[in-house]
Amino acid sequence: MPDRRSLFLGLAAALSVAPARAVGAPERIALWPSTPPGGGGPTGPLRWDDSGAVSNIATPILEAFLPDKPTGVAVLVAGGGGYARIGLVKEAYPAAYWLAAQGITAFVLTYRLPREGWNDGPIVALQDAQRGLRLIRAQADRFRIDPARLGIMGFSAGGHLAGMTASRPAFQSYAPVDAADEGSARPDFASLIYPVVSVEAPNDRTTTRRSLVGEAPSQADSAAWSLQTYVRTGCPPIFLVQTDDDPVIGPEHSRILDAACKAAQVPVEYHRFALGGHGFGIGQSETPVALWPRLCRLWLSSIALMR
């Protein structure tokens, strides 16, 4: 695999969404001042696969993509991979470059994976997402962002993580470690792209289910890790994208979430496309689903977050 700097420059050139003046190599930020909550976990460097996904995440981090002219809006980005790996090259990094090209400060989250020996088990990714939002808000002045216009975007299993973060803002997934943890972990909006929603039968044939609750979970555990369980009035607005021909995460997942949001009177904009499959990221498709980034940009304007 190429080194990260070469990888970033190649992505920017290939995508043609972020001029060189708009964003340079990202700034790396450690999530935790020392050992992450609970301890344990793997050792050694990240492992990259041929698709540009990573695993063996011993040190969770944020990577900040800073636009030249920030609008004040910021987004925490979580790639997918079934909580067994994280799709950085195909999902998270292209999304970050696109966001930066819109003037949106993007923070890519390389979160801990539940099956890599962490003592706190499946909750470790949620700990990292909540900590990430708090760290960003704590440094809002330095990054020239508005802490009241901070959202989260996730793809596939990263969409599940983003949705759990958005729907459980009051849940204390870890004990505070410093002053940053005095801040809110509630995102102001959430963009969920082909997300895993339920790990309950009959929608439990996903790697996400196996990573979070194992092969033979109890009904209680399955419900506890199903996103729709936590949707309540007061959840932030949700932007939702799904295709009907997704062979990995069936369209019923997004339908369940759309129905839960409507029942709880949570603002939801659901874009359902006939074709596009799974893993199309920031428009890697020859079908109309490639329009979703523009629709997301318009949605942000419609909810008065882009000024």
C-alpha positions as CSV (number, residue, x, y, z in Angstrom):
1,M,0.0,0.0,0.0
2,P,1.1,3.6,-0.6
3,D,2.0,5.9,2.2
4,R,-0.8,8.1,3.5
5,R,0.5,11.4,1.9
6,S,0.6,9.8,-1.6
7,L,-2.8,8.2,-1.0
8,F,-4.4,11.6,0.0
9,L,-2.9,13.5,-3.0
10,G,-4.0,10.7,-5.4
11,L,-7.5,10.8,-4.0
12,A,-7.8,14.6,-4.4
13,A,-6.6,14.5,-8.0
14,A,-8.8,11.5,-8.9
15,L,-11.9,12.9,-7.4
16,S,-11.6,16.4,-8.7
17,V,-13.7,17.6,-5.9
18,A,-11.2,19.4,-3.7
19,P,-8.7,21.8,-5.3
20,A,-5.2,21.8,-3.8
21,R,-5.8,25.2,-2.2
22,A,-8.9,23.9,-0.4
23,V,-7.4,21.1,1.7
24,G,-3.9,19.7,2.3
25,A,-2.8,16.7,4.1
26,P,-5.0,16.1,7.2
27,E,-4.0,16.9,10.7
28,R,-3.9,13.8,12.9
29,I,-5.5,14.0,16.4
30,A,-5.3,11.3,19.1
31,L,-8.7,10.6,20.5
32,W,-7.6,9.7,24.0
33,P,-4.8,11.1,26.1
34,S,-3.6,7.6,27.0
35,T,-5.0,4.1,26.9
36,P,-8.6,4.1,25.6
37,P,-11.4,3.2,28.1
38,G,-11.2,-0.4,29.3
39,G,-7.8,-1.1,27.8
40,G,-6.9,-4.2,25.8
41,G,-6.9,-4.2,22.0
42,P,-4.4,-5.1,19.3
43,T,-0.7,-4.0,19.0
44,G,1.3,-3.0,16.0
45,P,0.6,-0.9,12.9
46,L,-2.6,-0.5,11.0
47,R,-3.3,-3.3,8.5
48,W,-4.4,-2.1,5.0
49,D,-6.2,-4.4,2.7
50,D,-6.2,-4.1,-1.1
51,S,-9.4,-2.1,-1.1
52,G,-7.9,0.6,1.2
53,A,-9.7,-0.5,4.3
54,V,-7.9,-0.7,7.7
55,S,-8.0,-3.0,10.7
56,N,-5.7,-3.7,13.7
57,I,-6.6,-0.3,15.1
58,A,-4.5,0.0,18.3
59,T,-4.8,3.8,18.4
60,P,-8.1,5.4,17.4
61,I,-7.6,8.9,15.8
62,L,-9.3,11.8,14.1
63,E,-8.0,13.2,10.8
64,A,-9.0,16.8,10.2
65,F,-9.5,18.0,6.6
66,L,-9.5,21.8,6.8
67,P,-11.1,23.9,4.0
68,D,-9.5,27.2,3.0
69,K,-12.8,29.0,3.6
70,P,-14.7,27.3,6.3
71,T,-18.4,27.8,6.6
72,G,-18.5,26.9,10.2
73,V,-20.2,23.5,9.6
74,A,-18.2,20.4,10.6
75,V,-18.9,16.7,10.1
76,L,-17.4,13.6,11.8
77,V,-17.1,10.8,9.1
78,A,-17.2,7.1,9.8
79,G,-16.4,4.6,7.0
80,G,-18.1,1.1,6.9
81,G,-16.8,-2.4,7.0
82,G,-19.0,-4.4,9.3
83,Y,-17.1,-3.3,12.4
84,A,-14.4,-5.7,11.1
85,R,-12.5,-3.1,9.1
86,I,-13.0,0.6,8.1
87,G,-13.3,1.7,4.5
88,L,-11.1,4.7,4.4
89,V,-10.1,4.9,0.7
90,K,-13.5,4.1,-0.8
91,E,-15.7,5.9,1.6
92,A,-14.3,8.1,4.4
93,Y,-11.5,10.0,2.6
94,P,-13.5,10.8,-0.5
95,A,-16.4,12.0,1.7
96,A,-13.9,14.2,3.6
97,Y,-12.5,15.7,0.5
98,W,-16.0,16.4,-0.9
99,L,-17.1,18.0,2.4
100,A,-14.0,20.2,2.5
101,A,-14.7,21.3,-1.1
102,Q,-18.1,22.6,0.2
103,G,-16.4,24.6,3.0
104,I,-17.3,21.9,5.6
105,T,-14.6,20.9,8.0
106,A,-14.4,17.1,8.0
107,F,-13.0,14.8,10.6
108,V,-12.4,11.2,9.6
109,L,-12.7,8.8,12.5
110,T,-10.6,5.7,12.7
111,Y,-12.5,3.9,15.4
112,R,-11.8,0.8,17.4
113,L,-13.2,-2.5,16.2
114,P,-15.1,-4.7,18.6
115,R,-13.5,-8.0,17.6
116,E,-9.9,-6.8,18.1
117,G,-9.7,-7.7,21.8
118,W,-10.9,-4.6,23.5
119,N,-12.0,-5.2,27.1
120,D,-15.1,-3.0,26.7
121,G,-16.3,-5.1,23.8
122,P,-18.8,-3.8,21.2
123,I,-19.2,-0.4,22.8
124,V,-15.7,0.8,21.9
125,A,-16.7,2.3,18.5
126,L,-19.5,4.3,20.2
127,Q,-17.0,5.5,22.8
128,D,-14.7,6.7,20.0
129,A,-17.5,8.5,18.2
130,Q,-18.8,10.3,21.3
131,R,-15.3,11.2,22.2
132,G,-14.6,12.5,18.7
133,L,-17.6,14.8,18.8
134,R,-16.6,16.2,22.2
135,L,-13.0,16.8,21.1
136,I,-14.1,18.6,18.0
137,R,-16.4,20.9,20.0
138,A,-13.7,21.5,22.6
139,Q,-11.4,22.8,19.8
140,A,-14.1,24.6,17.8
141,D,-12.3,28.0,17.9
142,R,-9.1,26.5,16.6
143,F,-10.8,24.8,13.7
144,R,-13.1,27.9,13.0
145,I,-16.3,25.9,13.4
146,D,-19.6,26.5,15.1
147,P,-20.1,23.9,17.8
148,A,-23.9,24.1,17.2
149,R,-23.4,23.0,13.5
150,L,-21.5,19.7,14.0
151,G,-22.9,16.6,12.4
152,I,-22.0,13.0,11.7
153,M,-21.9,11.0,8.4
154,G,-21.5,7.3,8.2
155,F,-21.5,4.6,5.5
156,S,-22.8,1.0,6.1
157,A,-21.6,-0.1,9.5
158,G,-20.3,3.5,9.9
159,G,-23.9,4.5,9.3
160,H,-25.0,2.3,12.1
161,L,-22.3,3.9,14.3
162,A,-23.4,7.4,13.2
163,G,-27.1,6.6,13.9
164,M,-26.4,5.1,17.3
165,T,-24.4,8.3,18.2
166,A,-27.2,10.5,17.0
167,S,-29.9,8.6,18.8
168,R,-28.2,8.0,22.1
169,P,-26.7,11.4,23.0
170,A,-27.3,11.1,26.7
171,F,-25.8,7.7,27.0
172,Q,-22.5,7.7,28.9
173,S,-20.5,5.1,27.1
174,Y,-17.3,5.9,29.1
175,A,-16.2,7.7,32.2
176,P,-15.0,11.3,31.6
177,V,-11.2,11.6,31.1
178,D,-10.6,15.3,30.8
179,A,-12.3,18.7,30.3
180,A,-13.4,17.9,26.7
181,D,-15.8,15.3,28.1
182,E,-17.8,18.1,29.7
183,G,-19.2,18.9,26.2
184,S,-22.1,17.4,24.4
185,A,-21.8,14.2,22.3
186,R,-25.0,15.0,20.4
187,P,-24.5,15.7,16.7
188,D,-26.7,18.4,15.2
189,F,-27.5,16.3,12.1
190,A,-26.8,12.9,10.8
191,S,-26.2,11.7,7.2
192,L,-26.6,7.9,6.9
193,I,-25.6,6.3,3.7
194,Y,-26.7,2.7,3.1
195,P,-26.7,2.2,6.9
196,V,-27.1,-1.0,8.9
197,V,-30.1,-0.3,11.1
198,S,-31.3,-3.5,12.7
199,V,-29.4,-6.5,13.9
200,E,-32.7,-8.4,14.8
201,A,-34.1,-11.2,12.7
202,P,-34.9,-11.3,9.8
203,N,-32.5,-8.4,9.1
204,D,-29.5,-10.0,10.9
205,R,-27.5,-11.4,8.0
206,T,-24.7,-8.8,8.3
207,T,-21.1,-8.8,9.4
208,T,-22.2,-5.9,11.7
209,R,-24.5,-8.3,13.6
210,R,-21.7,-10.8,14.0
211,S,-19.3,-8.2,15.2
212,L,-21.6,-6.6,17.7
213,V,-23.6,-9.5,19.2
214,G,-22.1,-12.7,17.9
215,E,-23.6,-15.7,16.2
216,A,-26.4,-16.6,18.6
217,P,-27.4,-13.3,20.4
218,S,-30.3,-13.0,22.8
219,Q,-33.3,-11.0,21.7
220,A,-32.4,-8.4,24.3
221,D,-28.8,-8.0,22.9
222,S,-30.1,-7.8,19.3
223,A,-32.6,-5.1,20.3
224,A,-30.0,-3.2,22.3
225,W,-27.8,-2.8,19.1
226,S,-30.7,-2.0,16.7
227,L,-30.8,1.6,15.8
228,Q,-34.6,2.0,15.6
229,T,-34.8,1.0,19.3
230,Y,-33.4,4.5,20.3
231,V,-35.2,6.8,17.9
232,R,-37.1,9.4,20.0
233,T,-38.5,12.9,19.6
234,G,-35.6,15.2,19.9
235,C,-33.2,13.2,17.8
236,P,-31.3,15.3,15.3
237,P,-32.5,15.5,11.7
238,I,-31.5,12.6,9.5
239,F,-30.5,12.4,5.8
240,L,-30.9,8.8,4.6
241,V,-29.7,7.2,1.3
242,Q,-30.4,3.6,0.2
243,T,-30.8,1.6,-3.0
244,D,-33.3,-1.1,-3.6
245,D,-30.8,-3.4,-5.2
246,D,-28.3,-3.4,-2.3
247,P,-27.1,-7.0,-1.9
248,V,-25.3,-6.4,1.4
249,I,-27.6,-4.2,3.4
250,G,-31.1,-4.7,2.2
251,P,-33.4,-1.7,1.7
252,E,-35.6,-2.9,4.6
253,H,-33.0,-1.4,7.0
254,S,-33.6,2.1,5.8
255,R,-37.3,1.6,5.6
256,I,-37.3,0.6,9.3
257,L,-35.4,3.7,10.2
258,D,-37.6,6.0,8.1
259,A,-40.7,4.6,9.8
260,A,-39.2,5.0,13.3
261,C,-38.3,8.6,12.6
262,K,-41.7,9.5,11.3
263,A,-43.4,7.8,14.2
264,A,-41.2,9.8,16.6
265,Q,-41.6,13.0,14.6
266,V,-37.8,13.2,13.9
267,P,-37.1,15.1,10.7
268,V,-36.0,12.6,8.0
269,E,-35.2,13.0,4.4
270,Y,-35.1,9.6,2.8
271,H,-33.7,9.2,-0.7
272,R,-34.5,5.8,-2.1
273,F,-32.9,4.8,-5.4
274,A,-33.7,1.8,-7.6
275,L,-30.1,1.0,-8.6
276,G,-26.6,1.6,-7.2
277,G,-25.9,-1.5,-5.1
278,H,-23.7,-1.2,-2.0
279,G,-20.5,0.6,-1.3
280,F,-20.9,3.4,-3.8
281,G,-19.4,5.9,-1.4
282,I,-19.4,9.5,-2.5
283,G,-21.1,8.8,-5.9
284,Q,-19.0,5.9,-7.2
285,S,-21.8,4.8,-9.4
286,E,-23.1,5.2,-13.0
287,T,-26.7,5.4,-11.7
288,P,-28.7,8.3,-10.3
289,V,-27.6,7.4,-6.8
290,A,-24.4,9.4,-7.6
291,L,-26.5,12.5,-7.1
292,W,-26.8,12.0,-3.4
293,P,-23.9,14.4,-2.4
294,R,-25.7,17.3,-4.1
295,L,-29.0,16.3,-2.4
296,C,-27.2,16.2,0.9
297,R,-25.7,19.7,0.3
298,L,-29.2,21.0,-0.5
299,W,-30.6,19.3,2.6
300,L,-28.1,21.0,4.8
301,S,-29.2,24.4,3.3
302,S,-32.9,23.5,3.9
303,I,-32.3,22.9,7.6
304,A,-30.4,26.2,7.8
305,L,-27.0,24.7,8.6
306,M,-25.3,26.0,5.4
307,R,-25.4,29.8,5.3
